Amino acid sequence: EGLCSMKIYRRFLASYLAVCLITLLLSFFTIVKLERNEQASMIEDQHEMIENVQAELVRSLTDAGNAAEIITQNTTIARLGNQYDLSIQEVFDLVGLIDTLSTPIDQQSVFDSSFCYFFRNQFMVTDVSTYHAPLLNIYTDARGVEETAFFSMLEDNQTLGTVRMIEGKNGDGYLVVLRNIYDSRYKEKLACVGIMLRLDKLFAPWSGEETEVFLADEAGNLLYGSEKADQLCRTKAVKKAKNETVRLLGEDYLYSVYPFDQGIQYGFLTSKRSYYQNVREARITLAVQLVLLCAGGVALALFLSKKTWSPIEGILLFMTRSSGEKNASDEKKSKLKYQTLEGL
């Protein structure tokens, strides 16, 4: 009887455990879905940041190109660009161009400087001053760029409009939007108008301790970025990639690279630890909840099975006791009957 009772109790317990396990499985799938939603949200945020960076680059360069194009329409630039030597009055006319060149700098915070260089007379006017040939290095030194590299960029550029990259001496860099002015036959460059965009200002909103934006050329050589980006470019061929993993300075990073313009690529470096922080937190939460659900489910199954079993156990005991008493009564009657028969 005791063995039979235990079998009945175990069946009750198994039934309640099965019901609790169904709830546990539903909770498990809900938590897994939350983790996947977290990962999808992270990927969506990254794509949004990439689109924002690209949109900001395009917008800034478009604004710089439009501003440079407007400056090239200035009649004073067209007139002085034809002169091999400038008179005192024409030098004063150069000074008048400072206000014209400073207008876009005042309007856009990412614009660092604007200039107009005259190839025939080798004068240059910027948004702050004018320079003659022997003093041109003052402007380049103030920008932190090599004088030879800067003027080689102006000389080598043969298109009407282009975007170039120039590195700074202290790891800084500039994107330079150039617009050339030619003679009537389009055979000789008379002047070049340029607007310089400082990269650290341009990428500051998307760079921090855990994430940064860097620039590289077609060959994968770093043009702008931190020591981590430099190590990435030196140890790995940086080509079009998406969420590739690389170890830099003793830590794992995710990097993505996208083509931009004029052979320039822009990329992102993100700490893998920081990137997956939310996922790790979701997994820890998942583990804690599973333990709690398992413990709670088993405890609830034991509690409910005992609650259900208690009245049934009482009924079984009553039925067993009643059956025993009935058997004893029948046995007593049988004995009395037998004694009576013997007396007869």
C-alpha positions in Angstrom: 0.0 0.0 0.0 2.8 2.4 0.9 4.5 1.7 -2.4 1.3 2.3 -4.3 0.9 5.6 -2.4 4.4 6.7 -3.3 3.7 5.9 -7.0 0.6 8.1 -6.9 2.4 10.9 -5.3 5.3 10.8 -7.8 2.8 11.0 -10.6 1.3 14.2 -9.0 4.8 15.6 -8.6 5.8 14.8 -12.2 2.6 16.4 -13.5 3.3 19.7 -11.6 6.9 19.7 -12.7 5.9 19.3 -16.3 3.5 22.3 -16.0 6.3 24.4 -14.4 8.8 23.3 -17.0 6.4 24.5 -19.8 6.4 27.9 -18.1 10.2 27.8 -17.7 10.6 27.1 -21.4 8.4 29.9 -22.3 10.4 32.2 -20.0 13.6 31.0 -21.5 12.5 31.7 -25.1 11.3 35.2 -24.0 14.7 36.0 -22.5 16.6 34.7 -25.5 14.4 36.9 -27.7 15.3 39.9 -25.5 19.0 39.1 -26.0 18.6 38.9 -29.8 16.6 42.2 -29.7 19.5 43.7 -27.8 22.0 42.5 -30.4 19.8 43.8 -33.2 19.5 47.1 -31.5 23.3 47.3 -31.2 23.7 46.6 -34.9 21.1 49.1 -35.8 22.8 51.8 -33.6 26.1 51.1 -35.4 24.5 51.3 -38.8 22.9 54.6 -37.8 26.2 56.0 -36.6 27.9 54.9 -39.9 25.2 56.6 -41.9 25.4 59.7 -39.7 29.2 59.9 -40.2 28.9 59.5 -44.0 26.1 62.0 -44.1 28.1 64.5 -42.1 31.2 64.0 -44.3 29.1 64.5 -47.5 27.4 67.5 -46.1 30.5 69.2 -44.8 32.4 68.5 -48.1 29.4 69.7 -50.1 29.2 72.9 -48.1 32.9 73.4 -48.5 32.7 72.8 -52.2 29.9 75.2 -52.6 31.6 77.9 -50.6 34.9 77.5 -52.6 32.9 77.7 -55.8 31.3 80.9 -54.7 34.7 82.4 -53.8 36.1 81.5 -57.3 33.4 83.7 -58.8 35.0 86.8 -57.1 36.1 89.2 -59.9 39.2 90.4 -57.9 40.6 86.8 -57.8 40.0 86.4 -61.5 41.8 89.8 -62.2 44.8 89.3 -59.9 45.3 85.7 -61.0 46.3 87.0 -64.5 49.1 89.2 -63.0 52.7 88.1 -62.8 53.6 91.1 -60.6 51.3 93.0 -58.2 51.3 96.7 -57.7 50.8 98.3 -54.3 47.2 98.9 -55.1 46.7 95.3 -56.1 48.3 94.1 -52.9 45.7 96.2 -51.0 43.1 94.5 -53.2 44.4 91.2 -51.8 43.7 92.3 -48.3 40.0 92.9 -49.3 39.7 89.2 -50.1 40.2 88.3 -46.4 36.6 89.1 -45.6 35.4 87.0 -48.5 37.5 84.0 -47.4 36.6 84.3 -43.7 32.8 84.1 -44.4 32.6 80.3 -44.7 34.9 79.8 -41.7 32.6 81.9 -39.5 29.6 79.8 -40.7 31.0 76.3 -40.2 32.8 75.1 -37.1 34.5 72.2 -38.9 36.1 74.6 -41.4 39.6 75.4 -40.1 40.9 77.7 -42.8 40.3 79.0 -46.3 42.9 80.3 -48.8 43.5 81.4 -52.3 46.9 80.9 -54.0 47.9 82.7 -57.1 50.3 80.6 -59.3 51.7 83.4 -61.4 52.7 85.9 -58.7 53.0 83.4 -55.8 50.9 85.5 -53.5 48.5 83.8 -51.1 45.6 85.3 -49.2 43.8 83.4 -46.4 40.9 84.2 -44.0 43.3 86.0 -41.7 46.2 87.4 -43.7 48.1 87.7 -46.9 51.5 86.1 -47.7 54.2 86.5 -50.2 56.4 83.7 -51.5 59.2 83.9 -48.8 56.6 83.9 -46.0 54.3 81.1 -47.2 55.7 78.7 -44.6 54.1 80.8 -41.9 50.7 79.6 -43.0 51.7 76.0 -43.3 53.5 76.0 -39.9 50.4 77.4 -38.3 48.4 74.5 -39.7 51.0 72.0 -38.7 51.6 70.6 -42.2 54.7 70.3 -44.4 55.2 73.3 -46.7 56.4 71.1 -49.6 53.5 68.7 -49.2 51.0 71.5 -49.1 52.2 73.3 -52.3 52.8 70.0 -54.1 49.2 69.2 -53.5 48.2 72.5 -55.1 50.6 72.1 -58.1 49.6 68.5 -58.8 45.9 69.0 -58.7 44.8 69.4 -62.3 41.0 69.1 -62.0 38.5 71.9 -61.6 37.4 70.5 -58.2 38.6 67.8 -55.9 39.1 66.7 -52.3 42.5 65.9 -50.9 43.9 64.6 -47.7 47.0 66.2 -46.0 48.6 64.9 -42.9 49.7 67.1 -40.0 53.0 67.0 -38.2 51.5 66.2 -34.9 49.2 63.4 -36.0 46.4 65.8 -37.0 45.1 65.9 -40.5 42.9 67.9 -42.9 40.5 67.2 -45.7 41.1 70.0 -48.3 38.4 71.0 -50.8 40.1 72.6 -53.8 38.7 74.6 -56.7 41.0 75.7 -59.6 40.7 78.8 -61.7 42.1 78.4 -65.3 42.8 80.9 -68.1 40.3 81.3 -70.9 41.8 78.4 -72.8 41.8 76.1 -69.7 45.5 75.3 -70.2 47.1 77.2 -67.3 46.1 77.3 -63.7 45.8 80.9 -62.5 44.6 80.4 -58.9 43.4 77.8 -56.5 40.8 78.3 -53.8 40.8 75.8 -50.9 38.9 75.2 -47.7 40.6 73.0 -45.0 38.5 70.8 -42.7 40.2 69.7 -39.5 39.6 66.0 -39.0 39.5 65.9 -35.2 36.7 68.5 -35.3 34.9 66.6 -38.0 35.0 63.2 -36.2 34.9 64.4 -32.6 31.1 63.6 -32.1 31.8 59.9 -33.0 35.1 59.3 -31.3 35.7 58.5 -27.7 37.6 56.1 -25.4 35.9 53.0 -26.6 35.1 54.0 -30.3 37.0 56.1 -32.8 36.9 57.0 -36.5 40.0 56.7 -38.7 41.0 57.4 -42.3 43.3 55.3 -44.5 44.3 55.4 -48.2 43.6 52.7 -50.8 46.8 50.8 -49.7 45.6 50.8 -46.1 48.1 53.4 -44.9 46.8 55.4 -42.0 46.0 59.0 -42.8 44.3 60.0 -39.6 43.7 58.1 -36.3 45.1 57.0 -33.0 47.9 54.6 -32.1 45.4 51.7 -32.2 44.3 52.6 -35.7 48.0 53.0 -36.7 48.8 49.5 -35.4 45.7 48.1 -37.3 47.0 49.6 -40.5 50.5 48.3 -40.0 49.6 44.8 -39.0 46.6 44.2 -41.3 45.7 45.0 -44.9 42.8 47.4 -44.3 40.2 46.8 -47.0 36.5 46.8 -47.1 35.4 44.9 -43.9 32.6 44.7 -41.5 32.9 43.8 -37.8 36.2 42.0 -38.2 38.0 41.2 -34.9 41.6 42.2 -34.3 43.8 42.4 -31.2 45.4 45.8 -30.6 47.5 46.8 -27.6 46.4 43.7 -25.6 42.7 44.2 -26.2 40.2 42.9 -28.8 38.6 45.4 -31.1 36.0 45.2 -33.9 36.7 47.3 -37.0 34.8 48.2 -40.1 36.1 50.0 -43.2 34.1 51.7 -45.9 35.2 53.5 -49.1 34.7 57.2 -49.3 36.3 59.4 -52.0 39.5 60.0 -53.9 41.0 56.6 -52.7 40.2 57.5 -49.0 38.6 54.9 -46.7 37.0 55.7 -43.4 36.7 53.1 -40.7 35.6 52.5 -37.1 37.4 50.9 -34.2 35.2 49.7 -31.3 36.3 47.9 -28.1 34.9 44.4 -28.3 34.4 44.4 -24.5 32.4 47.6 -24.7 30.5 46.5 -27.8 29.3 43.3 -26.2 28.7 44.8 -22.7 25.0 44.9 -23.1 24.9 41.3 -24.4 27.0 40.1 -21.5 24.6 41.8 -19.1 21.7 40.1 -20.9 23.4 36.7 -20.6 24.1 37.2 -16.9 20.4 38.2 -16.4 19.4 35.1 -18.4 21.5 32.8 -16.2 20.2 34.3 -12.9 16.6 34.1 -14.1 17.0 30.5 -15.3 18.3 29.5 -11.8 15.5 31.4 -10.1 12.9 29.9 -12.4 14.2 26.4 -11.9 14.4 26.7 -8.2 11.0 28.4 -8.0 9.4 25.8 -10.4 10.7 22.9 -8.4 9.6 24.4 -5.1 6.2 25.3 -6.5 5.8 21.8 -7.9 6.7 20.3 -4.5 4.3 22.6 -2.7 1.4 22.0 -5.0 1.9 18.3 -5.2 1.9 18.1 -1.3 -1.1 20.3 -1.1 -2.9 18.1 -3.6 -1.7 14.8 -2.1 -2.6 15.6 1.5 -6.4 15.1 1.2 -6.0 12.2 -1.1 -3.6 10.6 1.3 -6.1 11.1 4.2 -8.9 9.4 2.1 -6.6 6.5 1.3 -5.7 6.1 5.0 -9.4 6.2 5.9 -10.3 3.7 3.2 -7.4 1.5 4.3 -8.4 1.7 8.0 -12.1 1.1 7.2 -11.1 -1.9 5.1 -9.0 -3.3 7.9 -11.8 -2.9 10.5 -14.3 -4.6 8.1 -12.0 -7.5 7.6 -11.5 -7.8 11.4 -15.3 -7.7 12.0 -15.8 -10.4 9.3 -13.1 -12.5 10.9 -14.7 -12.1 14.3 -18.1 -13.1 13.0 -16.6 -16.2 11.3 -15.0 -17.2 14.6 -18.3 -16.9 16.5 -20.1 -18.8 13.9 -17.5 -21.6 14.0 -17.7 -21.8 17.9 -21.4 -22.0 17.7 -21.3 -24.8 15.3 -18.8 -26.7 17.5 -21.1 -26.2 20.5 -24.0 -27.8 18.7 
